[in-house]
Amino acid sequence: MEKQGKRKKFIILLIILGILLLGFLAFLQMFTITQVEIEGNERYTAEEIKTMLMTEKYDYNTLYFYWRMNYQDAEEIPFVDTIEVTIINKNKVKIKVYEKDMIGYVKHLGYYLYFDKEGIVVESSTEQIEGIPRIKGIAFDNVELYKRLPVEKKEVFKKILNLTKLLAKYEIAPDSINFSKNLSVTLSFKDANVLLGKDIENDEKIVKLKQLLPDLEGLKGTLDMENYDEDIKNFTFKKD
């Protein structure tokens, strides 16, 4: 009799555990991701971000995905600083992408080294990203990821930041930004160059450059805008 009682209690316990397990599984099933909202992404499409992040078997479970992305080491994505996931409802999550702030790149040993406004190398890649200018003329060695480019004149990074902001404002995209030893700047556009000189934080000069760019197409040489003055009508162009 005592054994039958114990067996009966054990069976009841198994039934209760089974019911709890089924209830838990049904609860988890309710939290299935059917909608993903992604913002902050510029270098990758929303579908690319989703594919790179949702790689595990249970990633389409809302609770698991939220926990994994916020409390575990998530996958590193090139050119992305951090990822933040929030739950909108049981079937929808929001992915906020914080991309790395890059103002330029240099080439070194076959790699593209992208750096931020402080000159910190934030990414090393074999991939060239459109819209980020190449910087030439700054000497360095012993480059390390997440450390400042070891250049002699650190003020060059402030100049690069200010110039790239101006160029972006007026939708001017040079192939490269070239610095001389005294930090005089020359912009390169295919076969044509534009000498800006040291006075590069000049809106009027950049606006004038925008107007002149169509005339440089197909030309080989250098347009001298170093001593720009709003009263100057013509600028010297020296052919190669």
C-alpha positions in Angstrom: 0.0 0.0 0.0 2.8 2.4 0.9 4.6 1.7 -2.4 1.4 2.3 -4.4 0.9 5.6 -2.5 4.4 6.8 -3.4 4.0 5.7 -7.0 0.7 7.6 -7.2 2.3 10.7 -5.8 5.2 10.4 -8.2 2.8 10.1 -11.2 0.9 13.1 -9.9 4.2 15.1 -9.6 5.1 14.1 -13.2 1.7 15.2 -14.5 2.1 18.6 -12.7 5.6 19.0 -14.0 4.4 18.1 -17.5 1.6 20.6 -17.3 4.0 23.3 -16.1 6.5 22.5 -18.9 3.7 22.6 -21.5 2.5 25.9 -20.0 6.0 27.3 -20.1 6.6 26.2 -23.7 3.2 27.7 -24.7 4.3 30.9 -22.9 7.5 31.0 -24.8 5.7 30.3 -28.1 3.7 33.5 -27.5 7.0 35.5 -27.6 8.0 34.8 -31.2 9.5 37.7 -33.1 7.5 38.5 -36.3 8.5 42.2 -36.6 12.0 43.8 -36.3 12.4 47.6 -36.4 15.9 48.7 -37.2 17.2 52.3 -37.0 20.6 54.0 -37.0 22.0 51.9 -39.8 23.6 53.6 -42.8 26.4 51.2 -43.9 24.2 48.1 -43.8 20.6 47.5 -44.9 18.1 46.4 -42.3 18.0 42.9 -43.7 21.8 42.7 -43.5 21.7 43.8 -39.8 19.0 41.2 -39.1 20.9 38.4 -40.8 24.1 39.2 -39.0 22.5 39.4 -35.5 19.8 36.6 -35.6 22.1 33.7 -36.1 21.2 31.3 -33.3 18.3 28.7 -33.1 16.3 30.6 -30.5 17.0 34.2 -31.7 13.4 34.5 -32.9 12.2 34.2 -29.3 11.7 37.7 -28.1 12.9 37.2 -24.5 15.9 35.1 -25.5 17.0 37.5 -28.2 16.7 40.5 -25.8 18.6 38.7 -23.1 21.4 37.5 -25.5 21.9 40.9 -27.2 21.9 43.0 -24.0 23.6 40.6 -21.5 25.9 38.4 -23.6 28.7 39.2 -25.9 27.0 39.8 -29.2 28.6 39.3 -32.6 31.0 42.1 -33.7 29.9 43.8 -36.8 32.5 45.8 -38.8 32.0 49.5 -38.6 29.3 49.1 -35.8 30.1 50.3 -32.3 27.2 49.0 -30.3 23.8 47.4 -30.7 20.9 48.1 -28.4 17.7 45.9 -28.4 14.4 46.8 -26.8 11.1 44.9 -26.7 8.2 46.7 -28.2 5.7 43.9 -27.6 5.8 40.1 -27.4 6.2 39.8 -31.1 8.2 42.9 -32.0 11.7 44.2 -31.1 13.6 47.3 -31.9 17.3 47.2 -32.9 19.2 50.5 -32.5 22.5 50.5 -34.4 25.3 52.8 -33.3 27.8 53.0 -36.1 31.5 54.0 -35.5 32.2 57.6 -36.1 34.8 57.7 -38.9 36.1 60.9 -40.6 38.7 59.4 -42.8 41.0 56.5 -43.6 44.6 55.8 -44.5 46.1 52.8 -46.3 48.7 50.8 -44.6 50.1 47.4 -45.6 47.1 46.7 -47.8 44.5 47.6 -45.2 42.1 50.5 -44.9 42.5 52.0 -41.4 39.5 54.1 -40.5 39.9 56.7 -37.7 37.6 59.0 -35.7 37.8 62.7 -35.0 40.4 62.1 -32.3 42.6 60.1 -34.7 41.8 56.8 -33.0 41.9 53.9 -35.4 38.4 52.4 -34.9 38.4 49.8 -37.8 40.9 47.9 -39.9 39.4 46.4 -43.0 40.2 45.2 -46.5 36.9 46.9 -47.5 36.8 50.5 -48.8 33.7 52.4 -47.7 32.2 54.9 -50.0 31.8 58.4 -48.7 34.8 58.3 -46.3 37.8 60.2 -47.8 41.3 58.9 -48.0 43.8 61.0 -46.2 47.3 61.3 -47.6 50.5 63.0 -46.5 50.4 62.2 -42.8 53.3 60.1 -41.8 52.9 57.4 -39.2 54.2 53.9 -38.2 53.4 51.2 -35.6 49.6 51.5 -36.1 47.4 49.8 -33.5 43.7 49.3 -33.5 41.8 51.5 -31.0 44.8 53.7 -30.6 45.6 57.1 -32.0 47.5 57.3 -35.3 51.0 58.3 -34.2 51.3 61.4 -36.3 53.7 64.3 -35.5 51.0 67.1 -35.7 47.9 66.0 -33.8 46.0 69.2 -34.9 45.7 67.5 -38.3 42.7 65.6 -37.0 40.8 68.7 -36.1 41.5 70.1 -39.6 40.2 66.8 -41.2 37.0 66.9 -39.1 36.2 70.5 -39.9 37.0 70.0 -43.6 35.0 66.8 -44.0 32.0 68.5 -42.3 32.2 71.3 -44.8 32.6 69.0 -47.8 29.7 66.9 -46.7 27.6 70.0 -46.2 28.1 71.0 -49.8 28.0 67.4 -51.1 31.6 67.4 -52.3 33.3 64.0 -52.4 37.0 64.2 -53.3 38.9 61.0 -54.0 41.5 62.0 -51.4 42.5 64.8 -49.0 46.2 65.5 -49.2 48.3 67.2 -46.5 51.7 68.8 -47.0 54.2 69.1 -44.2 52.9 72.5 -43.2 49.3 71.1 -43.3 48.4 72.8 -46.5 45.5 70.9 -48.2 45.0 69.7 -51.7 41.9 67.8 -52.8 42.1 65.2 -55.5 39.2 64.6 -58.0 40.2 61.9 -60.5 42.9 63.7 -62.6 42.3 67.2 -61.3 43.6 68.6 -58.0 42.4 71.7 -56.1 44.9 73.5 -53.9 43.0 74.9 -50.9 46.0 75.8 -48.8 45.8 76.2 -45.0 42.6 78.2 -44.9 40.2 75.3 -45.3 37.5 76.3 -42.8 36.0 78.9 -45.3 32.4 78.3 -46.4 32.7 80.8 -49.2 35.8 79.0 -50.6 34.0 75.6 -50.5 30.9 77.1 -52.1 33.0 78.5 -54.9 34.7 75.1 -55.3 31.3 73.5 -55.7 30.5 75.9 -58.5 33.9 75.2 -60.3 33.9 71.4 -60.0 31.9 70.8 -63.2 34.5 72.7 -65.2 37.3 70.4 -63.9 35.9 67.3 -65.4 38.2 65.7 -67.9 41.1 68.1 -67.0 44.5 67.1 -65.7 46.3 69.6 -63.5 45.8 71.7 -60.3 43.4 74.5 -59.6 44.9 77.1 -57.3 42.4 78.4 -54.7 44.9 78.9 -51.9 44.6 82.7 -51.9 40.9 82.8 -52.3 39.1 86.1 -52.3 35.4 86.6 -53.0 36.3 89.3 -55.5 38.5 87.0 -57.5 36.7 86.0 -60.7 39.2 83.6 -62.2 41.6 81.1 -60.7 44.9 79.7 -62.0 44.7 76.2 -63.4 48.1 74.6 -64.1 47.9 71.7 -66.5 50.1 68.6 -65.9 
